[in-house]
């Protein structure tokens, strides 16, 4: 894992794209503050750039740095969640502007994966995490289901956990507005 971390850090610092395991499914990622890298992910996935992508952070402290008005309910949901949960926030700051949805919202998840956590901590920046598939296709349940088109389009493919056969499942997605109104997008 150490070699994968070092190589991934180099790629992210250069504005590159990695294919990596997360606490849910395999993801395509980049530095979430790097607009050009974000644009490249949209092109790799053949996805409209009007659709937002989610971002991973390593802690509550990092989350606070990117949310201008933090809804009270969000912390409660994060702390009681029994599976990985992405929360869609409004009023997000200091991330690449092409990550946001039309209403200036974005999904952010505190990762529980050790590789992702170390990568984010060592880079000091959040990372994009979008499923490792072309837009409209089913997200891969494990590494062996990722298409060669995706694998060849990124700058680095993490080797750690490639042989796992555990079926990855996407996170729950919850939207919380500034009035603490909660909307479940995906359970």
N, C-alpha and C positions, 0 to 999 in steps of 0.2 A: 504494500500500500504506500510506503514511503516514496518509492520511485514515481508512482502514479501521481502523488500529491505534488512532488517537485515539478514534474513535467506539466501538470495541469496549471500550476501557478504561473509558470513561464508563459504558457499559451494565453492564459487570461490577461496577464500584464501586457502582452503584445496585441491585445484586442482580438484574440482568436476564439475559436469555438471548440468545446469539448463535448464528448458523449460520455455520460457518467451515470453510475447507480445512485439512486436517492433512497429516501425512506419509504417511497411508494413504488414507482416504476422507473425505468431508465429514462434519462432526460438529455436533452440537448441544452447546453448552457454557455453563458458568457458573462462577463462583468456587466452587471445590471445598470451601470452608469455610463456605459459605452454605446452611444446611439448607432454608430456604424456597425458594430458587432451585432446589435439587436436586429438591424435591418438585414444583415446576412442570414440570421436564423429564420426570419420570415421567408427569405428566398429559398433556403434549404428545404423548409417545410412546404413551400408553395402555398403559403398562407397569406390571406389579406392582412395588411398591416393595420387595419382598423380593429382587428381582434387583439385584445391584450394577451400577454403571457404572464405567468406567475413568477414570483421572485422568492428565493429562499434567503433567510437570515439565520444567524446562529444563536440568537438570544433575544430576550425581551428588550435589553438595552439597545441592541442594534435596530430592532423594530421601531422603537421610539424615535430614533434619529431620522426616520424616513416618513413618519406620519405626523402631519401638522396638527391635527385635532384628533386625539386618540379617543375612540368611544369607550366608555366605561365597561360596557358589556363584553368587549373583545377579550380583555384579560381573563375574565371569568370563564369564557368559552375555551380559551387556550388551556387554562389550567385544569378543566374538567374533561376535556376531550379524551376519548379512549383510543382514537386512531388519528393518523395525520389529518390535520384540518387546515385548509387554506381559508383565510378570511379576506374578503374584498373590502378595501378601505377607500374612502374618498379623501382628498386633501393630502395626497402623497407628494413629497418633495425630494429633490436631489437624485432622482433616478432618470434614466434616459427617457425623454419625452415620448418616444415612439413605442414605449411599453404600455402606455395608458389606454384605457377604453375611451370612447367618445365622451363619457361623463367624467373623465379624469379620475377614474378609479382603477385599482389594480389589486390583484390577489397576492397576498404575502403569507408565507408559512414559516414558522420556526422549525427548522429541520431537527430530527432526532437521529439522523444517520451520522455515524462517526466520521466517515470520509468527507461528507458535505460540510459538517461542522468544522472540521480541521481546515478544509479548503477555504471556507469563508473567513474563519478567524485569521488564518495566515495571510490572506489577501487583503483583509480589512474592508472588504466590499461584499454586498449581497450579489448573488448570482441568479441569472435567469434559469428557470427550470420548466421546459416545455416537453411534452411527451416526444419520444424518439420515433416519430412516424410522420409521413406526409399528411398534410391537412385532409381531413375527411376519412382517413383510414383508421382502423382500430389500433389503439395504443398497444405496443408489444407487452406481453405479460412477463417476458424475461429476455435476456440478451439475444438468445438464438433467434428470436422473432423479429429483430431489427433488420430492416432491409439494407442490402449492400449500398444502395443509393445514399442512404443516410450515413452509413459508416464511412464511405469514401468522401463525403462532402465536408466532414468536420476536420479540424486540425489535429485532434488527438482523441484516441479511443482508450479510455481507462480499462486496464486489464483486470483490476480487482473486482471480484464477484461475477465475472462473466460466466462461470460454470454453474452458478446457482440455478436451480430449477424451481425454486419457490415462485409462485405466481404473484407478481406485483399487482397491486390494486391502486388506482388513482385516489387522491385524497378527497375527503368531504370538502364541499365549498359552501361557505356561508357569507352572505353580504350583510354588513352592519352599517346603517347610516348614522349620521351625527346625533340623531334622536334616540339611538340605541334600538331602533327597530331592526329585527332580524328576519332575513329571508334565506331559506335553505335552497341553494341552487343544485347541489348534488349531495346525496347522503353517502 
